[in-house]
Amino acid sequence: SGWTDVTKAFGTLPSYIRILRSPSQLAGKKAVAYIAEADMNQAQWDIWSVKIKSGGLTEQTDDNFMTPSEVYAVDKCPVIINGGYFYWSGSNRYTASLAVRNSEMLAYNIGYEYYENKQYLPARAVFRESSKGGYDACWTYVNWDLTHYMYPTPSDNPAQKPSATYPAGGEKFEAKTAIGGGPVLINDGKKVNSYVKEVFYGINPTTDQPRTAIGITGEGRMILFVCEGREMTAGVKGLTTGDVADVLLELGCVEAINLDGGGSSCMLVNGKETIKVSDGSQRSVASTVMLK
């Protein structure tokens, strides 16, 4: 309710992709947000990601990070949003979120987190398309021997190392296409917002920030979501991850995860920015999600 179809403002798009702008308020807060909505019976989604170094489990990459506009210059996808998390250490580049393209594992979710001087080993969010068809949000963990599991629920105790049997229901991870991030926002049609069990305090989940998210509706429509924040537009501070979960539920999503936010949040439609990015210019990121 209140979302406005602004597809025509961005030029010619495939008939199965729509762009909608939010009402002036979301979750009771002043908002500037956009969604790209695609009928996945006709549309395709894809990712671009850096690839981690070979030779074992590592987050380090030799590939360059790229802005969404740089990705668009290579692959003119109609819609591009930023993807998962990443970090720098000196001049070295690292990705912290899983990426799978054409069934090839490019990167894994980072398997550890330090919070208040304690180490945690949380299973973390992935949005995936199975090689057998169908989309879902799940939690994954990879061990140093590269055994990789996915779970239907997060860890009750994120200090306990995940295994084949913990959390319950674990099975070998597989995907045709997937993007990691976190926390999971919606699972099996219910809001979960599992930032505590995924130890995602560093993204300020309970404060208003620019956000990016991906979800799927029960009718098979993929939703890519971005919202502005940090007063790039006067009075627009952003949303919490809980707010984003509520918005995506209202839009009909039955599975959804949060992606990297803050200065990384960006959506391009035919190469044109939607929200005002909070860094003032696009940030170079480790991955993107595309619709075509």
Secondary structure, 3 states (H helix, E strand, C coil): CCCEECHHHHCCCCCCEEEEECCCEECCEECCEEEEEEECCCCCEEEEECCECCCCCCCEECCCCECHHHHHHHCCCCEEEECCCEEEECCEEEECCCEEECCEEEECCCCCEEECCEEECCCEEEEEECCCCCEEEEEEEECCCCCEEEECCCCCCCCCCCCCCCCCCCEECCCCEEEECCCEEEECCEECCCCCCCCCHHHCCCCCECEEEEEEECCCEEEEEEECCCCCCCCCCCECHHHHHHHHHHCCEEEEEECCCHHHCCEEECCEECCCCCCCCCCCECEEEEEC
